[in-house]
Amino acid sequence: MFDGLRLPVIAAPMFLISGPDLVIAACKAGVIGAFPTPNARSIDQLDDWMTRIRAAVGDAPWCANLVTHSSNARLPQDLEMVAKHKPPVVVSALGSPAPAIAVVQGYGGKVLADVTSITLAKKALQAGADGLACICAGAGGHTGALSPFAFLRAVREFFDGPVVLGGGISDGWGVAGAIAAGADAVYMGTSFIAAQESMAPPAYKDMVAAAGVDDLLVSPAITGTAASWLIPSLLANGLDPRNMPDAPGRAYDSGQSFKGKRWADVWSAGQGVGAVQGVEPVAQIVARLARDYTAARARFAPAMQA
Ligand SMILES: Cc1cc2nc3c(=O)[nH]c(=O)nc-3n(C[C@H](O)[C@H](O)[C@H](O)COP(=O)(O)O)c2cc1C
């Protein structure tokens, strides 16, 4: 699944942020580009986006992210588009991978299940997932709580297939660390929010570039599930980070909550946010990741000879 890449990285899918421009730029830079299907506001738009991506990336692997939670009424239609355009990788999130398995494996694609615990990892594999995206503490969006080292080692006790590790990994040093620890690839979202090709509004990109790891709050108050929020955007929406409202029922779309819209008005980032210094093209971000990845790998060579 990760053969032939310049770097074992998936530019992770992000709601309202990842679209065809980001996916195509990521694939051309030598990593896997991904987008959540709900970012296309209609099935016709999803059809257009997937047509564009396929034409632009050729044989390079790209990835569609399906929200398999029961709240996603469009899932059957999204799956039809997946069957039509055959993304080589599909990641299921916020629900079981089961609805995607037959369709994706039917055309030779691979299904990764986004999971935050050992229980969910085992369930996803029992449902037939080909691999796991293990989301750990420090992730942007809906975050996990486990240490990446602990999560990875626990998963390797029962699974030797593809594992992608995500959460706060924002440079080539972290990518090398994840691979050395036993992952097959790294899932990186926050690092691409401020990319030139991302659909994030300019003020969001500027906030990410200015923020550091202390500017984050993990709270279930916005969507009903723990997610990592930029404190300046909470304040800008009249929310008090020291006194957040009670968590609502689960609501993952961009509908109304508090006085603003989830994701559209209140912005998320993960603990890698400090590594983002400004708006840059994806090609430049990936080139820096590749340079630091090579430098990090070189650190092992003398140690091996000792
Ligand atoms: C703003 C934002 C939106 C996200 N939206 C989604 C999404 O729609 N679907 C999904 O599976 N993951 C989503 N994620 C999570 C990412 O796919 C990935 O797990 C996470 O960004 C990895 O951690 P990192 O941000 O520390 O690199 C989102 C993350 C961010 C920062």
The ligand as an ORCA input file, in Angstrom:
! r2SCAN-3c Opt
* xyz 0 1
  C      -9.419     20.334     11.182
  C      -9.393     18.843     11.158
  C     -10.450     18.156     10.592
  C     -10.446     16.751     10.563
  N     -11.463     16.096      9.931
  C     -11.427     14.738      9.816
  C     -12.420     14.052      9.064
  O     -13.314     14.638      8.463
  N     -12.336     12.688      9.004
  C     -11.337     12.002      9.631
  O     -11.319     10.785      9.556
  N     -10.389     12.635     10.343
  C     -10.406     13.985     10.424
  N      -9.400     14.644     11.096
  C      -8.321     13.853     11.717
  C      -7.176     13.618     10.739
  O      -7.596     12.811      9.675
  C      -5.979     12.943     11.474
  O      -6.431     11.835     12.213
  C      -5.277     13.901     12.417
  O      -5.174     15.177     11.835
  C      -3.880     13.363     12.754
  O      -3.294     14.133     13.749
  P      -2.432     15.480     13.509
  O      -3.443     16.549     13.193
  O      -1.779     15.700     14.821
  O      -1.498     15.250     12.382
  C      -9.374     16.046     11.139
  C      -8.302     16.753     11.692
  C      -8.288     18.131     11.691
  C      -7.111     18.867     12.264
*
